[in-house]
Amino acid sequence: MPRMIDAQTERARLLAGQAQQELERARQATCSAADLHAAALAVRRVVLAALEALPGRLQEAVAGIHDDTAAHYALAEKAHQVLAEIGEQAERSATALPEFGASFRRGARPRDLLTVSQWADRHRMLTSGTNAPGPWRTAMTPYLRDIMDDLSEHSPARLVVFEKSAGVGGTEAMFNWIGYCMHHLGNRDMMVVLPSLELRDRSFNPRLSKVIKQSPSLAELVRSASRSSANRADILEYGSDCRIIKAGANSADSLRSDHLPYVICDEVDAYKWDVGGEGDPMTLIENRQRTFTRAKTLLISTPTNDGLSRIDDAYRRSDRRRYHVRCPDCNTHHPLEFRNLRWSTALPLDGEAATEQKIVTAAWMVCPECGVEIREGAKPQMLESGRWIAARPAVKLIRGYHINALYAPVGLGLTWHKIAQKWLDVQSDTAGLKAFVNTYLGEVWREEGDGADAGALIARVEPWEPPQILASIRPLRVVAGVDVQKDRIEATIAAFGDGEQAWVFDHAILPGDTAQADVWQSLADFLSEWHVRAACIDAGYNTSMVQAFCAKRSWTIPTKGIPGAGRPLIEDERKRRMRLRTRNKRGQPVEPIGVDQGKAIIYSRLRLQKPGPGYLHYPQLAAFDDEYFAQLAAEELRTKVRAGRPFAEWVQIRPRNEALDCIILCLAAHRLAGQQRPADSKPPASKPVAERHPPRPGRRSEWEERL
C-alpha cells in the first residue's frame, strides 16, 4: 500500500505541472507592448480615415432621395456598411497583433438592420388558426409592409395610426411588432393597452402565448425567463430585464407604469373617455413616454361613430394614407372603394317582392378611370403592385393608414361576393348598417337628420341689447329655463312676445356643487335680476334641491323631460288638472315636459329665415359664443330602421347640449305661464290655462312695470 506521504507528494507534483502549463499558455498569449501599440495605431488610422470620409458617404447615400422614410433607411444602411468596412480594414491593418484586429472587428460588427416586416418573414411562424400555415409572408398582405416598417427602430415615424375594417391582418401586424421588440431589439420595454382587463385576460393573453409558442425564437426567450414572470397576466418578462406590460384602458392603476418607449393601443374606439375619475386614458398613456425622444405608438382600431371615434380623429391628424392598387387594364392607381363595387343578383332588381331576399351571384370592381370590370382573381397582382399615397405629405411624424375589407387577400378574408351580400342583408336594419360601415368599410358611421348647423346659427346674432327690446316691444313675458348638473347650474333668459316670437337675453353658467345652498342662492339672485315671470327647472338631477328651491317660489316649476314622439311639450289643460287633482299633496308637482316635441319646435324655428311668429333672436353678447351655438345644434332627428320598419329618433351628436335643454325649458315656462297657443300647434280641446301672476322678488323696476 502506498504511503500517505507518497500520495501527497504525487498530488503536489501534478499540481505543479498544471501550473507550469498554464504559465506557458499565458506567456504564449501575452504580447509585447510594442506590438499592441503598433496594432492600436493601425486601427486608429483606419477609424479616423473612415470618420473623415463619413459625411461625404452619407451625403452620397441620400442623394436624389426626397422621401423622409427612404432617406432614413438609406442612412441607416450606409452606417451599417461603414461599420462593417471599418472592422474588416482594422483586422487587415493590425498585422503586428492579428488578435487585436480580429477582436476589434467582432466589436465593431453592427446588429443586422431589420425592419419589422423582415423580422416577421424570418422568425414568425403560424401553425394553427390560419388558412396559410407556415412561415409568415408579408407578400400575402403587402399593404401591411409599410405599416410594420414604420414601427422599426430606424423609422422616423413616432405615431402610427391604423384605421381599419375587421379581418385585414391588423392584429397580426401588432404581434409582429411585439415579436420584433422582444427578439430583435431585446432592450425595449413595451406596453400594450386593451379596452378592458377582462379583454386582456380573455383574448389578448391567450393569443400572445400562442404567437410565442409558434415562433421558436420567441419561445426560447420566454423559456429563459422565470416561469412566474412569464405566466403573469399583467407583465411578461423576457431577456435581460425586458418587459411587456399588459394594461386595460378601464383601469387607471394598470396604466401607472414606469416610463417606456413603445406603446400599442388596441381597439382605441372602445376606450372610456374617463377612467377612474382621472381623465382620458390616452393622456395617462402619453405620460409614460415623455422621457423618450424616439418613442413610438401604434393606434389600431375599427372606427365607430362620427365625432366620437378616437381612431378617426387620429387618422385625420396624420398624413392620411390610402392604398392605391393598379388597374390591370389602364395601369392607373386607385384605392379600392365600396362605391366601385358592382354585383349581380339571382332575382331581378325591378318588380321583385319587397320581402324577397336578394342573393348575390357575382361581384366585381369597376376601375374609376377606364370603367373596366375587374374580377377578384386579379386582386393578388393588384395588391402586390399597390402603394400607399399620402393625402397630407407635409405631416412627417404621424403616419395614418386606412384600409377596408375589399383589400382582404384571396383565401384569407372576406370576398367581394360576401361583402356585397352582407350589404344587401343589412338594408332593413340601421344597427346592421352601422356595423357594416364600421367593420367592413372601416369608416365612421355618419347619420343624417333634421337639426341645425352651428355655423349657420351664429349668423343669427343681431346688434341689440335686452333693454332696447323691453322698451320697444310689448307685450313680453320674461321666462327662464334652468338645467341642473352636478357641478353647475346653467340658465337661459328669454322674452316671448306675440306668436311666441322670442328674444334670448342671456345664458349663464353658475358653478358650484348643486347639493349645496350657495349655487342655488346664485340662481335666485340671477333670476331676480332679470325679473323672471316663470321659470322651468329640470329636476332630473338633485331632485330634492330643485323641489326645495321651487317650494319657496311659486313662479318656479320643477320639470322632468319625457321622451316620446307623441308626447306634447306640455300637457293640455284637462289632463294637467286631473293629474294635479290626484297628486300627492306633499311638495310642488313635477311637470312632465315632452322633450322630443320641444326639440322639433325649436329646430323648426331656428330654420326660419325672417323675423316673425316663432322666430328666435340672439344678441351680440359674450354669452352667445361658438360653444353656445354648438350646444344648441347638439342633436339631430334621424330616421332608423328596426325589423324593417322606420322610426325617428333624436340623437345627440355632440357631448354637451345644455343650451338646447335650457331654451326648450324657456318655451315650456312660457306656455305653462298661460301664453296663448302659437300658430304652429293645434288648438286645445278646452279653454287654456289662465295666466298666472306670480309674485316677483325684489324691488319693482321700470322693466317690471312694462310687463
C-alpha positions in Angstrom: 0.0 0.0 0.0 1.4 3.5 -0.9 2.1 5.6 2.0 0.2 8.8 2.7 3.3 10.9 2.2 3.9 9.5 -1.3 0.3 10.2 -2.4 0.6 13.8 -1.2 3.9 14.2 -3.0 2.4 12.9 -6.2 -0.5 15.3 -5.9 1.8 18.2 -5.4 3.8 17.2 -8.5 0.7 17.1 -10.7 -0.5 20.5 -9.5 2.9 22.0 -10.2 2.9 20.5 -13.7 -0.6 22.0 -14.3 0.6 25.4 -13.1 3.6 25.2 -15.4 1.3 24.5 -18.4 -0.9 27.4 -17.6 2.1 29.7 -17.2 3.3 28.6 -20.6 -0.1 29.3 -22.2 -0.2 32.7 -20.6 3.3 33.5 -22.0 2.2 32.5 -25.4 -0.9 34.7 -25.2 1.0 37.6 -23.9 2.1 40.2 -26.4 4.7 42.9 -26.2 3.7 46.4 -25.5 5.3 47.5 -28.8 3.1 45.1 -30.8 0.0 46.2 -29.0 0.9 49.9 -29.6 1.5 49.3 -33.3 -1.8 47.4 -33.8 -3.7 50.1 -31.9 -2.2 52.9 -34.0 -3.0 51.0 -37.2 -6.6 50.6 -36.2 -6.7 54.2 -35.1 -5.7 55.3 -38.6 -8.4 53.2 -40.1 -11.1 54.7 -37.8 -10.0 58.3 -38.3 -9.9 57.9 -42.1 -13.4 56.3 -42.1 -14.8 59.2 -39.9 -13.3 61.8 -42.2 -15.0 60.2 -45.2 -18.2 59.6 -43.4 -20.1 62.9 -44.2 -19.4 62.5 -47.9 -20.5 58.9 -47.9 -23.7 59.7 -46.0 -24.4 62.6 -48.4 -23.9 60.3 -51.3 -26.3 57.7 -49.8 -29.2 60.2 -49.8 -28.5 62.0 -53.0 -31.7 62.2 -55.1 -33.9 60.8 -52.3 -36.7 63.1 -51.3 -38.8 60.8 -49.1 -38.0 61.1 -45.4 -38.6 57.4 -44.7 -36.4 56.3 -47.7 -33.7 58.7 -46.6 -33.7 57.3 -43.0 -33.4 53.7 -44.4 -30.6 54.7 -46.7 -28.6 56.5 -44.0 -29.1 53.5 -41.6 -27.9 51.0 -44.3 -24.9 53.2 -45.1 -23.9 53.5 -41.4 -24.1 49.7 -41.1 -21.9 49.3 -44.2 -19.3 51.7 -42.9 -19.1 49.9 -39.5 -18.6 46.6 -41.3 -15.9 48.0 -43.5 -14.1 49.6 -40.5 -14.0 46.2 -38.9 -12.6 44.4 -42.0 -9.9 47.1 -42.6 -8.9 47.1 -38.9 -8.4 43.4 -39.0 -6.2 43.6 -42.1 -4.2 46.6 -40.8 -3.4 45.1 -37.3 -0.6 42.9 -38.7 1.6 43.5 -35.6 -1.0 41.8 -33.5 -3.7 40.0 -35.5 -5.6 39.0 -32.4 -6.3 42.7 -31.7 -7.6 43.3 -35.1 -9.9 40.3 -35.0 -11.3 41.3 -31.6 -11.9 44.9 -32.9 -13.8 43.6 -35.9 -16.1 41.5 -33.7 -16.8 44.5 -31.5 -17.5 46.8 -34.5 -19.8 44.4 -36.3 -23.3 46.0 -36.3 -26.5 44.3 -35.5 -28.5 43.2 -38.5 -30.5 46.1 -39.8 -34.0 44.6 -39.9 -37.4 46.1 -40.4 -40.4 44.7 -38.7 -41.6 43.0 -41.9 -38.1 41.5 -42.5 -38.1 40.1 -39.0 -41.5 38.6 -39.3 -40.5 37.0 -42.6 -37.5 35.4 -40.9 -38.8 34.5 -37.5 -42.7 34.5 -37.3 -44.4 31.1 -37.6 -48.0 30.3 -38.0 -49.0 26.8 -37.2 -52.7 27.0 -36.4 -55.7 29.3 -36.7 -54.9 30.4 -40.2 -55.6 29.3 -43.8 -51.9 29.8 -44.6 -49.9 27.9 -42.0 -46.1 28.1 -42.1 -43.7 31.0 -42.1 -45.2 34.4 -42.1 -45.1 36.0 -45.5 -45.6 39.7 -45.8 -46.0 39.3 -49.5 -49.5 37.9 -48.9 -50.6 41.1 -47.3 -48.3 43.7 -48.9 -50.3 46.6 -47.6 -49.1 45.7 -44.1 -45.4 46.2 -45.1 -45.2 50.0 -44.7 -47.3 49.9 -41.6 -45.0 47.5 -39.9 -41.8 49.1 -41.2 -42.8 52.5 -39.8 -42.6 50.8 -36.4 -39.0 49.8 -37.0 -36.4 51.4 -34.7 -34.8 53.4 -37.5 -38.1 54.7 -39.0 -38.7 58.5 -38.3 -42.4 57.8 -37.6 -43.5 58.5 -34.0 -47.2 57.7 -34.2 -48.7 55.1 -36.5 -52.5 55.1 -36.9 -54.2 52.1 -38.4 -57.9 52.7 -39.1 -59.2 49.5 -40.5 -62.0 47.1 -41.1 -62.1 43.7 -39.4 -60.1 40.8 -41.0 -57.3 42.6 -42.8 -54.4 41.5 -40.6 -54.1 44.4 -38.3 -53.8 42.3 -35.2 -51.1 40.1 -36.8 -49.1 43.2 -37.6 -49.4 44.2 -34.0 -48.0 40.9 -32.8 -45.2 41.1 -35.4 -44.1 44.4 -33.8 -44.2 42.8 -30.3 -42.0 39.9 -31.6 -39.6 42.4 -33.2 -39.1 44.3 -30.0 -38.7 41.1 -28.0 -36.2 39.3 -30.2 -34.5 41.8 -32.5 -34.3 44.8 -30.1 -34.3 43.0 -26.8 -33.7 46.1 -24.8 -37.0 48.0 -25.1 -39.9 47.9 -22.7 -43.4 47.9 -24.2 -46.9 48.5 -23.0 -50.0 47.0 -24.7 -53.3 48.6 -23.7 -56.5 46.8 -24.3 -60.0 48.3 -23.8 -60.5 46.3 -20.5 -58.7 44.0 -18.2 -61.3 41.3 -19.0 -60.5 41.5 -22.7 -56.8 41.3 -21.9 -57.2 38.1 -19.9 -59.8 36.5 -22.2 -58.4 37.3 -25.6 -55.0 39.1 -25.8 -53.0 36.9 -23.3 -54.0 33.6 -25.0 -53.2 34.9 -28.4 -49.9 36.3 -27.3 -49.0 33.0 -25.7 -49.9 31.2 -29.0 -47.7 33.6 -31.0 -44.7 33.0 -28.7 -45.1 29.2 -28.7 -45.4 29.0 -32.5 -42.2 31.1 -33.1 -39.1 29.3 -31.9 -37.0 32.5 -31.5 -39.7 33.9 -29.2 -40.3 30.7 -27.3 -36.6 30.4 -26.4 -36.6 33.9 -25.0 -39.6 33.2 -22.7 -38.2 29.8 -21.7 -35.0 31.6 -20.5 -37.1 33.8 -18.2 -38.6 32.7 -14.9 -41.8 30.7 -15.1 -43.6 33.0 -12.6 -42.7 36.1 -14.6 -43.7 34.6 -18.0 -47.1 33.5 -16.8 -48.2 36.7 -15.2 -51.4 38.2 -16.6 -50.2 41.8 -16.4 -46.4 41.5 -17.2 -44.3 39.3 -19.5 -40.6 39.4 -18.6 -38.1 38.1 -21.0 -34.4 38.6 -21.9 -32.3 40.9 -19.7 -34.9 42.6 -17.6 -37.2 43.5 -20.5 -40.9 43.6 -20.1 -44.2 43.8 -21.9 -46.8 45.5 -19.6 -50.3 44.4 -20.4 -52.8 47.1 -19.3 -56.5 47.8 -19.5 -57.9 51.2 -20.5 -60.6 50.8 -17.9 -58.1 50.6 -15.0 -56.1 53.7 -14.1 -53.8 51.5 -11.9 -52.8 49.3 -14.8 -51.7 52.4 -16.7 -49.4 53.6 -13.9 -46.2 52.0 -15.1 -42.6 53.1 -15.4 -41.7 55.2 -18.4 -41.3 53.2 -21.5 -40.7 54.0 -25.2 -43.2 51.8 -27.1 -46.9 51.6 -26.7 -49.7 49.7 -28.5 -53.3 50.9 -28.1 -55.6 48.2 -29.5 -59.2 49.0 -30.3 -58.9 52.6 -29.0 -62.5 53.4 -30.0 -63.7 51.1 -27.2 -61.7 53.1 -24.6 -63.7 55.0 -22.0 -63.3 58.8 -22.1 -62.7 58.9 -18.3 -61.1 56.2 -16.3 -61.5 56.1 -12.5 -62.1 59.9 -12.4 -58.6 60.6 -13.6 -59.4 61.7 -17.1 -58.8 60.4 -20.6 -56.7 57.1 -20.6 -54.9 58.3 -23.7 -53.4 61.2 -21.6 -52.3 58.7 -18.9 -50.6 56.6 -21.6 -48.8 59.6 -23.2 -47.3 60.5 -19.8 -45.5 57.2 -19.8 -43.5 58.1 -22.9 -42.4 61.7 -22.1 -38.8 60.9 -21.3 -38.1 59.2 -24.7 -37.4 61.3 -27.7 -37.7 58.4 -30.1 -40.9 56.9 -28.6 -43.3 55.1 -30.9 -47.0 54.5 -30.5 -49.3 52.3 -32.6 -53.1 53.1 -32.5 -55.2 50.4 -34.1 -59.0 50.1 -34.2 -62.1 49.8 -36.2 -63.9 53.1 -36.1 -67.3 53.9 -34.5 -69.5 57.0 -34.6 -68.5 60.2 -36.4 -67.3 62.8 -33.9 -66.7 60.1 -31.2 -64.1 58.0 -32.9 -60.6 58.2 -31.4 -59.0 56.3 -34.3 -60.7 58.5 -37.0 -59.7 61.7 -35.2 -56.1 60.4 -35.0 -56.2 59.5 -38.7 -57.4 62.9 -39.6 -54.3 64.4 -37.8 -52.0 62.1 -39.7 -50.7 62.2 -43.3 -53.9 60.2 -44.3 -52.5 57.3 -46.5 -54.7 55.2 -48.7 -53.5 52.0 -50.5 -53.7 52.5 -54.3 -53.8 49.4 -56.5 -53.0 49.3 -60.2 -55.8 48.6 -62.7 -54.9 45.6 -64.8 -56.2 47.3 -67.9 -55.2 51.0 -67.8 -52.4 50.7 -65.2 -53.7 53.7 -63.3 -53.6 53.5 -59.5 -56.7 54.0 -57.4 -58.0 52.9 -53.9 -60.5 50.0 -53.6 -63.7 51.7 -52.6 -67.2 50.3 -52.0 -68.8 52.8 -54.4 -66.9 51.0 -57.2 -68.1 47.5 -56.2 -70.8 46.0 -58.5 -72.7 42.8 -58.2 -75.5 40.8 -59.8 -78.4 39.0 -58.0 -80.4 35.9 -58.6 -83.6 38.0 -58.6 -84.3 41.0 -60.8 -83.8 44.3 -59.2 -87.1 45.6 -60.5 -90.5 44.2 -59.7 -89.4 41.7 -57.0 -91.3 41.4 -53.8 -90.1 43.6 -51.0 -89.8 40.7 -48.7 -87.8 38.6 -51.1 -84.1 38.3 -50.1 -81.7 39.1 -52.9 -79.0 36.6 -53.5 -75.6 37.9 -54.9 -74.4 35.6 -57.7 -71.3 37.6 -58.7 -69.3 40.7 -57.6 -66.6 42.7 -59.3 -64.9 46.1 -59.1 -65.1 48.8 -61.7 -62.0 50.9 -62.4 -62.9 54.6 -61.8 -60.6 55.7 -64.6 -61.3 53.4 -67.5 -64.5 51.6 -66.3 -63.2 48.1 -67.0 -64.6 45.3 -64.9 -62.0 43.8 -62.5 -62.6 40.3 -61.2 -61.3 39.2 -57.8 -58.8 36.8 -59.3 -56.7 39.8 -60.2 -56.5 41.0 -56.6 -53.1 39.3 -55.7 -51.4 41.1 -58.6 -53.1 44.4 -57.7 -52.1 44.2 -54.1 -48.5 43.3 -55.0 -48.2 46.4 -57.3 -50.0 48.7 -54.9 -48.6 51.6 -53.0 -49.6 53.9 -50.1 -50.2 57.5 -51.1 -50.5 60.3 -48.5 -53.1 63.0 -48.8 -51.1 65.2 -46.5 -47.4 64.5 -47.2 -46.4 67.6 -45.2 -47.2 65.7 -42.0 -44.0 63.8 -41.2 -44.1 62.1 -37.8 -47.7 60.8 -37.8 -48.4 58.1 -40.3 -52.0 57.3 -40.9 -53.2 54.2 -42.7 -56.8 53.4 -43.7 -57.9 50.2 -45.3 -61.2 48.2 -45.7 -62.3 44.6 -46.2 -62.1 44.9 -50.0 -58.3 44.5 -49.7 -58.5 41.2 -47.8 -56.2 38.7 -49.6 -57.9 35.9 -51.6 -58.4 32.9 -49.3 -57.6 34.9 -46.1 -60.6 37.1 -45.7 -63.9 38.2 -47.0 -64.5 38.0 -50.7 -66.2 40.8 -52.7 -69.1 38.4 -53.2 -69.7 38.1 -49.4 -69.3 41.9 -48.9 -71.9 42.6 -51.4 -74.2 40.0 -49.9 -73.8 41.5 -46.5 -74.7 44.9 -47.7 -77.9 43.6 -49.1 -78.7 41.7 -45.9 -78.5 44.8 -43.6 -80.6 47.1 -45.6 -83.6 46.6 -43.3 -81.7 47.3 -40.0 -79.9 50.5 -39.0 -77.8 48.7 -36.5 -76.7 46.3 -39.1 -75.8 49.1 -41.5 -73.7 50.8 -38.8 -71.8 47.5 -38.1 -71.2 47.1 -41.9 -69.8 50.6 -42.3 -67.6 50.2 -39.2 -66.3 46.6 -39.6 -66.5 46.1 -43.4 -65.6 49.5 -44.7 -63.5 50.7 -41.8 -65.3 54.1 -41.8 -67.1 56.1 -39.2 -70.9 55.9 -39.0 -72.5 59.2 -40.1 -76.2 59.7 -39.8 -78.1 62.5 -41.5 -81.1 64.1 -39.7 -83.1 67.2 -39.0 -81.3 69.5 -36.7 -79.4 72.8 -37.0 -76.0 73.9 -38.2 -74.0 75.6 -35.5 -72.1 77.8 -38.0 -75.4 79.0 -39.6 -76.9 79.8 -36.2 -74.0 82.2 -35.3 -75.1 84.3 -38.3 -78.4 84.9 -36.5 -77.0 87.3 -33.9 -78.2 90.8 -34.1 -76.9 94.2 -32.8 -79.4 94.8 -30.0 -79.4 94.7 -26.2 -82.2 93.5 -23.8 -83.2 97.0 -22.5 -83.9 98.0 -26.1 -86.3 95.1 -26.6 -88.0 95.6 -23.3 -88.5 99.3 -24.1 -89.8 98.9 -27.7 -91.8 95.6 -27.8 -95.0 94.8 -25.8 -96.3 92.6 -24.5 -93.4 90.5 -23.4 -93.1 87.7 -20.8 -89.6 87.1 -19.4 -89.0 83.5 -18.6 -86.1 81.2 -17.7 -85.1 77.6 -18.5 -82.7 76.1 -16.0 -80.6 72.9 -16.4 -79.1 71.3 -13.2 -75.8 69.4 -13.4 -73.6 68.0 -10.6 -71.1 70.9 -10.5 -73.0 73.8 -12.1 -76.4 75.3 -13.0 -77.0 76.7 -16.5 -79.8 79.1 -17.1 -81.2 80.9 -20.2 -83.3 84.0 -20.0 -85.7 84.7 -22.9 -88.6 87.1 -23.5 -91.6 85.9 -25.5 -93.9 88.2 -27.4 -96.9 87.7 -29.8 -96.8 84.5 -31.8 -94.1 83.2 -29.5 -91.5 85.3 -31.2 -88.7 85.3 -28.7 -85.6 87.3 -27.8 -82.9 85.4 -25.9 -81.4 87.8 -23.3 -78.7 85.8 -21.5 -77.3 82.4 -20.8 -75.4 82.0 -17.6 -73.2 79.2 -16.1 -73.3 79.2 -12.3 -70.6 77.0 -11.0 -70.9 75.1 -7.7 -71.9 71.9 -6.1 -75.7 71.7 -6.6 -76.0 69.6 -3.5 -75.1 72.8 -1.5 -77.1 76.0 -1.0 -74.5 78.5 -2.4 -75.1 77.9 -6.1 -78.9 77.9 -5.5 -78.6 81.4 -4.0 -76.7 82.5 -7.1 -79.5 81.2 -9.2 -82.1 83.0 -7.1 -80.1 86.3 -7.5 -79.7 85.7 -11.2 -83.5 85.2 -11.8 -84.4 88.1 -9.6 -82.0 90.4 -11.6 -84.0 89.6 -14.7 -87.4 89.8 -13.0 -88.4 86.4 -14.4 -92.2 85.8 -14.5 -91.9 82.0 -14.8 -89.0 79.5 -14.7 -88.9 75.8 -15.5 -86.1 73.9 -13.7 -85.1 70.5 -14.7 -85.5 68.2 -11.7 -83.8 65.1 -13.3 -80.7 65.7 -11.2 -80.6 66.6 -7.5 -84.4 66.5 -7.4 -84.7 67.3 -3.7 -82.7 70.5 -4.1 -84.8 71.6 -7.1 -88.1 71.0 -5.2 -86.8 72.8 -2.2 -85.9 75.8 -4.3 -89.3 75.8 -6.1 -91.3 75.3 -2.9 -90.3 78.9 -1.8 -91.1 80.4 -5.2 -94.5 79.8 -6.8 -93.3 81.2 -10.1 -90.8 78.4 -10.5 -91.7 75.0 -11.8 -89.8 71.7 -11.3 -89.9 69.7 -14.6 -88.9 66.3 -15.9 -88.1 65.6 -19.5 -90.1 62.7 -21.0 -89.1 61.4 -24.4 -91.5 60.2 -27.0 -92.6 61.4 -30.4 -96.3 61.6 -29.5 -95.9 63.5 -26.2 -96.7 67.2 -26.3 -94.3 69.8 -24.9 -96.8 70.5 -22.0 -99.9 68.6 -21.1 -103.3 70.1 -22.2 -105.3 71.7 -19.5 -107.7 68.9 -18.9 -105.0 66.2 -18.3 -103.0 68.6 -16.2 -105.9 69.4 -13.9 -106.7 65.7 -13.5 -103.1 65.0 -12.6 -102.9 67.8 -10.1 -106.2 66.8 -8.5 -105.0 63.3 -7.8 -101.4 64.0 -7.0 -99.6 63.6 -3.6 -100.1 66.9 -1.8 -96.5 67.0 -0.5 -94.2 69.3 -2.4 -94.6 71.1 -5.6 -95.7 68.9 -8.5 -93.1 68.0 -11.2 -94.3 68.9 -14.6 -93.7 66.4 -17.5 -92.1 68.0 -20.5 -92.3 66.4 -23.9 -88.7 67.0 -24.9 -88.9 65.4 -28.4 -91.6 67.8 -29.4 -89.7 70.7 -27.8 -86.6 69.9 -29.9 -88.8 69.7 -33.1 -90.3 73.1 -32.4 -87.0 74.8 -31.5 -85.2 73.4 -34.6 -88.1 74.3 -36.9 -88.0 77.9 -35.6 -84.2 78.0 -35.9 -84.7 77.3 -39.6 -87.0 80.4 -40.0 -85.3 82.9 -42.3 -87.3 86.1 -41.4 -88.3 87.6 -38.0 -92.0 87.0 -37.1 -94.0 84.4 -35.1 -91.8 81.7 -33.7 -88.5 83.4 -34.7 -85.6 83.3 -32.1 -83.5 86.4 -31.8 -80.0 86.4 -30.4 -77.9 89.5 -29.4 -74.2 90.1 -30.0 -73.2 89.3 -26.4 -70.3 87.3 -24.9 -72.7 84.6 -23.6 -73.6 83.6 -27.2 -70.3 82.3 -28.5 -69.3 79.3 -30.7 -69.7 76.9 -27.8 -73.3 78.0 -27.1 -74.5 77.5 -30.6 -72.6 74.2 -30.8 -74.7 73.1 -27.8 -77.8 74.5 -29.4 -77.2 72.3 -32.5 -76.2 69.2 -30.5 -79.0 66.9 -31.6 -80.5 65.6 -34.8 -83.6 63.8 -35.7 -82.6 60.7 -37.6 -84.6 58.0 -39.3 -83.6 54.5 -38.4 -84.8 51.1 -39.4 -85.6 48.3 -37.0 -87.1 45.0 -38.1 -87.8 46.5 -41.5 -89.8 49.4 -40.0 -88.5 53.0 -40.0 -88.7 55.2 -36.9 -87.5 58.6 -35.9 -85.1 59.2 -33.0 -83.3 62.2 -31.6 -79.6 61.5 -31.4 -77.0 63.6 -29.5 -74.1 64.3 -31.9 -72.0 66.4 -29.5 -71.0 65.8 -25.9 -72.9 68.8 -24.4 -76.4 70.1 -25.1 -77.3 72.3 -22.1 -78.1 75.3 -24.3 -80.7 73.3 -26.2 -82.3 72.0 -23.0 -82.5 75.5 -21.5 -84.3 77.1 -24.5 -86.8 74.2 -24.5 -87.5 74.8 -20.9 -87.9 78.5 -21.6 -90.6 77.7 -24.2 -92.3 75.3 -21.7 -92.2 78.0 -19.0 -93.8 80.5 -21.3 -96.6 78.1 -22.2 -97.2 77.0 -18.6 -97.5 80.6 -17.7 -100.6 80.9 -19.9 -99.5 82.4 -23.1 -101.9 81.9 -26.0 -101.3 78.9 -28.2 -98.9 79.5 -31.1 -99.9 79.2 -34.7 -97.7 76.0 -35.1 -99.7 74.0 -32.6 -103.1 72.5 -32.6 -105.8 74.4 -30.7 -106.6 72.9 -27.3 -109.8 70.9 -26.8 -110.7 73.1 -23.8 -110.0 76.5 -22.5 -106.3 77.2 -22.0 -104.9 77.6 -18.5 -105.3 81.2 -17.2 -102.2 83.3 -17.0 -100.7 83.4 -13.5 -99.2 86.4 -12.0 -96.6 85.1 -9.5 -95.0 87.4 -7.0 -91.7 88.8 -8.2 -88.9 89.1 -5.7 -87.1 92.4 -5.1 -88.0 95.9 -5.9 -90.3 96.7 -8.8 -88.3 98.2 -11.6 -89.0 100.0 -14.9 -88.7 96.8 -16.8 -91.2 95.0 -14.5 -93.7 97.8 -14.8 -93.7 97.3 -18.6 -94.5 93.6 -18.1 
